[in-house]
Amino acid sequence: MEAVVHGLVLAFGLILPLGVQNVFIFSQGATQPTLLRALPATITAALCDTLLIVLAVYGLSLIILQYEGLRNALMCVGILFLLYMSYSIWRSTPNDQRVGQAITIKKQIIFALSVSLLNPHAILDIVGVIGTSAMKYSGEALFFFTTTCIVVSWIWFFGLMFAGSLMKQLNNQTKVMTIFNKFSALFIFATAVYLFIGLINL
């Protein structure tokens, strides 16, 4: 029971703050014509978090936290992907999405992979916090801790997708989605700049 409560509180604490991954999944729920079309991004993000949690719990944290060069390389690649995503989202318009030109399944998966696996903050949170917290458990308790973190992740991403889809019921949807797209692009760009400043100050 302690492991379940610990995993629940820890996972929600890490996933609740607004981040690039959350913004992207929410935006797919809001911009895709149907919830079914938003599933590729949502499932990809959830699977990536599952992979990272399992790897963190079973030892990846020790590798990444010990090798500075690996962390720096990860940050460089992540910054480039974030800049590309920011540019793509800034150029997208609600008018494009209404005529069936929302982000394709392939792009959804690539973007979801990039914000999940190439996002230094997300990885260091999962590896550094969940990975190290898991060290106090073993056997059955470790299994329940890991499973709880994974379940919270899946529930959260699907909740974001549904919340995004509710935006389509608002009046002045085109104006709202235009503002949201610009906000998302600026937020992702600011994240890339923040990571770059952190990288050069290492």
CORFENHU-V956575 format. One line per field, one symbol per residue. phi: phi as a letter, one per 40 degrees, with the letter a starting at -180 (. if undefined). burial: b if it has 16 or more other C-alpha atoms within 10 Angstrom, else e. A space follows every 10 residues. Layout:
BEGIN
phi=???
burial=???
END
This chain:
BEGIN
phi=.ccccccccc ccccccdcad cccccccccc bccbcccccd cccccccccd cccccccbhc dcccccbccc cccccccccc cccccdcccc ccbdcccccg bcdcdccdcc cccccccbbd cccccccccc ccccccbagc cccccccccc cdcccccccc cccccccccc cfdccccccc cccccccccc cccccccccc cc
burial=eebbebbbeb beeebeeebb bbbbbbbbbb bbbebebbbb bbbbbbbbbb ebbbebbbeb beebeeeeee beebbbebbe bbbbbbbebb ebbbeeeeee ebbeeeebbb bbbbbbbbbb bbbbebbbbb bbbbeeeeee bbbbbbbbbb ebbbebbbbb bbbbbebbee eeebeebbeb bbbbbbbbbe bbeebbeeee ee
END
